[in-house]
Amino acid sequence: MVRAFLLSVRQLGDPPVLRVLALSLAITLAIFVAAGAALWWGIDAALSDWAWHGTLAGVAATGATVLGAWLLFRAVAILIVGLFADTIVEAVERRHYPAALASARPVSFARGLRMGLASAGRFVAVNLLMTPVYIALLVTGVGTAAAFFVVNGWLLGRDLGDMVAARHLPHAAIRDWRAASAGRRFALGLAGTGLFVVPLANILAPVLGAAMATHLFHGTRR
């Protein structure tokens, strides 16, 4: 995993990777800005009879948007990067796995969108289901963080791995690959989850995760 991380960091300067990074960040930011504007409009309309309703709406919308971005950045970022993950995977394969690149099947925009939406949906649904557990574990001091890392490491490892496997395996064979690579995918997911909780590093986490997943996939097939 350390090798995959270092190789992925070294490739951050590749033009295709930089384009995906810039585009995904711009779209992610636009989504949260649009959501914040919609919240402001809705709250302002609801408080129209109040004094200073515009200011109150602005404060409430800003707070809600910041909180939403903190809680949902991972889901939105993986959704957006999933649309362009093929570009990152192709760049890594061109440099490190040219034989695999020759036999790869590009993932269509529609399939990337479906996978991204499924990833975001799993993230939200599973973490909502786990919320009572997270709250109950607060008394342990570290239990909530440990549970969060385990749950989201499992989810992220699957999502990142599937981005690469979809280029090389038929749908039915992806399940077998998941089973055979469960441990390494979990380690990948834990690493990616760790990047997502580190300020500034979380900006690079989706792109680095996709690149690391490419090294993991081809490493397990050798």
N, C-alpha and C positions, 0 to 999 in steps of 0.2 A: 504493500500500500504506500509505503514511503517513496519507493521508486516511481510509482504511478503519479503521486503528487508532484514530485520534483520534475518529472517529464512534462506534466501538464502546466506547471508554472512557467517552464522554459518556453512553452509554445503560446503563451498569452499574447506575445507580440506579433503572431502571424496575422496578416490582414484579414483572412476570413473569420478568425476567432474574434478579432477586435470589432469587426462589423457586427457580428452577432451580439457581442457584449454591449456595444453602443445602442443597437436597435432594441434589444430586450430591456435595457434600462430605461430607454425613452418611452417605450410602450407601457412598462410597469408604472413609471412615474405618471404618465398620462392617465392611466386607469385610476390611480389614487386621487389625482387632482380632480378628475371628473366626478368621482364619488364624493369628494369633499364639497365640490360646487353644488351637487345635487342635494346633499345634506343641508347645506346652508340655505338653499332655496326652500326646501321643505320645512325646516325649522323656522325660518323667517316668516313663511306664510302662516304657520301654526301660531306664531306669537305676534301676529300683526297688530293685535289690540294692545300689546304691551309697550310701555315706554322703552326706548333703546333696543327695540326688537332686533334691529340689524346687528348691533354689537353683540347682543346675547347669542344670536344665531351664529355669528362668526366665531365666537369663543367655543361654543358647543360643537360646531362643525369641525373646527381645527382640532379640538381634543379628541373627537371621535375618529377623525381621519388618521391622526398620529397613532392612536391605539390600534385602529384597524390595520394600519401599515405594519405595526410591530407584530401583531398576531398573525396576519395573513400574508406577509411578504413572501414567505417560503412557498405558499400555495400558488400565488400569482406568478412569482418568478419562474417556478418550474413549469407552470402552464405556458408561459410565454417562450421560455427557452426551448420547451418541447416542440414548438412550431419550427424552430430553426436548428434543432439539435443535429439534424443530418449534416449540416454544414460543418459543425465542430467535429463530429465523428469522422467525416470524410477527410478533414484536414489532418487529424491524428493518424488515420489509416494511411494517408498518402505519404506521410513522413516515416512512420514506423512499421506499417503492415501493408505494403503495396500489393502483396499477393491476395490478401483478403479484400482489399479495395476493388480488385479486378472482378471479383465475383459478387460484390455487394449489390443489393437491390435498394435503390433510394426509397425512403419513406415519403409518401405523398403528404401534401399539406393537410388533407382531410384526415388521414390516419394520425398524423402528429397532433392535430387538434383534438381528436377523440382521446388519444392517450393522455394529453395534457389535462383535459377536462376530467378524465377519470382519476388522474393523480390528485388534482385539486380537490375533487369530491371525496376521495378516500382520506386525504389529510384532514379536511374539516369534519367529516363524519366520525372518524376514529377518535380524533382528539376531543370532540364533543362527548362521545361515549366514555372517554377516559377521564373527563373533568372531575366526576365525583372521586375517582381514585387519586387524582392529582391533589385534590383538596384534602382528602383523608390523610395523605402522606406528608402534608405540610408539617405535622407534629414531629416527624422524624428528622427534619432539618435538611436531609439530602435525598430523601425518598422521592420527592416530586421531580427533582431534576433527573434522577436516575431513571425513573419511569418514563419521563418525557424523552430522554435520549434513546432508551430501548425501543419505545413505540415508534418514534420518528426515524430512528436508524433503520428499522425494519421496512417502513414505508418508503423511505427515500432510496434505499438500496434496490428495492424492486423497481421503482420508477426509473432510476438512472440506468439500471441494467437493461430494462426493456427497450429503452431508446436505442441501444446498440444492437441488441438481439434481433430487433425487428428488421434490421438491414440484412441479416444473414440467415435467419431461421424461419421456417414456416410456423404459423401460429401454434399448432399443436406441439411442436418441438420446443417452444419457448418454456412451456411448463416443466419439461424434463430438465432443461438447462437451469431453471430457477432452483430445482431441487438439488442438482449437482453442485451448484455454486452458492448455496445458501450462506455458508460461513463467510465467504469473501464478499458477497453482496452486503451482508450485515455490517462487516467492517467498513465497506465503502459508505454505507448509509450513516454509520456513526461518525466517520470523518466529515462527510458532507454536512451533517447536522451540527457538528462542532463549528464548521466554518460559518454556518448560518447565524450562530449566536454571537459571533465575534464582530463588533462594529468595524466597518470598512471591508473586512474580509467577506462579510455576507454579500457584498455587491458582486464579488467574483465567484461566490459559491456555486451558482447554477452552471456557469461555464466550466469552472474547474471540475465540478462533479461529472459533467458529461464527458470531459476529456479523460478523467480518471476511470470512468466506467468503460471507456473504450479499451484502455490498457487492461483492465480486469477481465473483460470479455475475452479478448484474444489470448490473455495469459491462461485462462481456464481451458481454452480449446487446444492449446499446444500439447 
